[in-house]
């Protein structure tokens, strides 16, 4: 009997480390693809490089979250379909709405945040409508699946775009883009939609989404974090000019160009990364509070029969 229990615990422990194996194997394959692509210059490897680099971190975090699910209704097939379908629906919906509704302005990125978070939330509602029970934790996990799916497809687009430069194809730019977006992925779309998913499931009544004040506030808060994140480059630039002597100009064949000082460059980089770190901390603390509530068994809502 002791041996059987020990075996079960060992299997359970290995099962809960699936995310780590996914990351290690995936990272190894991505590094191998980068090396072979540089050595051979084979353009046929570029799609493999783009997909591996864009999906590695999102898939790893979704696997990690799935191992901590709250109810048995959360199956691997449901999480997988939510990741793929929610990600595609989110990217397509956001692209259409942003093309028709947004125009250049100081508030452009906050509009992006409102649209993208609304589209991801809508995709989550549609894809989870058949669930019989909805726990706060499961809402966070499925929300993260939609958000990370969105992030994966968006990163693939950015990586592919970075490949093309005025000097031709640049594998360097592609790899740098994937490294940066992979590093920032855990504190972006997946985090924001995980928060929204948890609040959505916690406020549902009889299996139906309720547009409550709490959900609206969560949506506006997440959209604000999203907008601040996207605007941080411009905010850091404005603060840098405000805190220093302003712009230094130099003539060029194309006109007058800004020539920043070393102090301005360092200050700009510090302000931008400090701003991103602060936004990330706010999101992580918010998520941690919801996760602690879910650990106490809060908000398990049965759907109407």
C-alpha positions, -999 to +999 in steps of 0.1 A: +000+000+000+028+024+009+045+016-024+014+023-044+008+056-027+045+065-032+042+057-069+010+078-073+027+108-056+057+104-079+035+103-110+016+133-097+048+152-091+061+145-126+027+155-141+029+189-123+063+195-139+051+192-175+055+229-180+092+227-172+098+199-197+079+219-223+101+250-217+134+231-216+127+211-248+112+240-266+141+263-257+166+237-268+148+234-302+146+272-306+183+276-299+191+248-323+169+264-350+187+298-345+221+282-348+212+261-379+195+291-395+226+313-390+250+286-402+230+276-433+211+308-442+182+285-451+151+307-454+128+277-451+137+276-414+123+310-407+087+299-401+100+273-376+121+300-359+091+324-357+066+299-344+090+283-318+101+317-304+066+331-304+048+302-288+074+288-263+067+312-234+029+315-238+025+277-240+048+271-210+028+295-188-005+280-199+008+245-190+019+258-157-015+274-150-034+243-161-016+221-135-031+244-109-067+242-121-096+245-097-123+220-111-123+188-131-141+205-159-109+222-170-095+196-195-064+199-215-084+199-247-105+228-234-075+249-225-058+240-258-088+251-279-092+282-258-056+291-263-057+287-301-093+298-309-093+326-284-059+338-296-070+339-332-104+354-325-087+381-304-061+390-330-086+391-358-113+410-339-088+436-325-073+441-360-106+449-375-118+472-348-086+491-345-084+496-382-119+513-382-121+529-348-087+542-340-070+573-353-036+589-344-039+608-311-024+610-277-049+585-265-043+560-292-028+533-271-055+535-245-080+528-273-059+498-282-061+486-246-099+490-245-104+472-278-080+443-272-092+436-237-128+437-248-122+413-277-103+388-255-130+390-228-157+384-255-138+354-269-135+340-233-173+343-227-181+326-260-156+297-256-166+289-220-204+292-223-209+254-220-192+250-187-214+237-159-194+251-130-171+281-130-146+288-103-125+319-098-093+300-104-106+283-136-116+317-149-081+330-143-066+300-161-089+301-191-084+339-193-047+334-193-051+308-221-069+334-243-044+361-234-013+340-240-028+327-273-033+364-283+003+372-273+017+342-292+000+351-325+008+388-320+045+380-313+047+359-344+035+389-364+060+412-348+088+387-353+079+382-390+078+420-395+111+425-378+127+401-403+124+427-431+147+457-431+159+482-456+191+461-460+172+429-466+163+400-444+176+403-408+177+372-387+193+392-359+163+415-357+140+385-357+158+368-328+161+400-308+124+406-312+115+371-300+138+373-270+124+406-259+088+396-264+094+363-248+109+380-217+079+404-214+052+379-223+044+367-187+035+403-177+014+412-207-017+398-224-018+366-204-016+384-170-043+410-180-068+385-194-062+362-164-074+390-141-104+396-163-113+359-165-112+355-128-134+385-122-158+373-150-162+339-135-166+353-099-194+376-110-214+351-132-249+342-122-265+309-132-239+304-158-244+337-175-220+367-178-233+397-158-222+432-167-216+441-130-198+472-117-170+449-105-165+435-139-166+470-156-140+483-131-118+453-137-121+458-175-112+495-172-083+488-149-068+461-171-073+483-202-056+512-184-026+489-175-025+478-212-027+514-224+001+526-201+023+497-211+019+505-248+024+542-241+054+539-219+079+546-247+062+580-254+057+587-217+094+581-210+104+603-239+082+632-227+096+629-191+131+628-204+127+660-223+109+676-193+136+667-168+166+676-190+175+705-213+151+694-239+160+687-276+193+692-292+191+695-330+216+689-357+213+694-395+212+664-419+203+659-456+168+649-444+163+680-422+169+686-385+174+656-363+173+653-326+207+644-311+202+631-275+229+634-250+243+603-231+224+615-200+191+617-220+196+582-234+203+567-200+175+586-184+151+576-211+160+539-208+157+540-171+123+557-171+109+533-197+120+501-179+110+515-145+075+523-159+071+488-174+083+473-141+057+493-121+029+483-144+040+447-141+041+448-103+006+463-102-007+435-124+011+407-106-002+419-072-037+422-085-035+386-099-020+373-066-049+387-046-074+370-069-053+337-067-053+338-029-091+342-030-094+312-053-072+292-029-098+297-002-124+281-024-142+314-033-167+318-061-175+283-075-207+290-095-229+263-109-246+270-142-283+267-145-296+233-155 
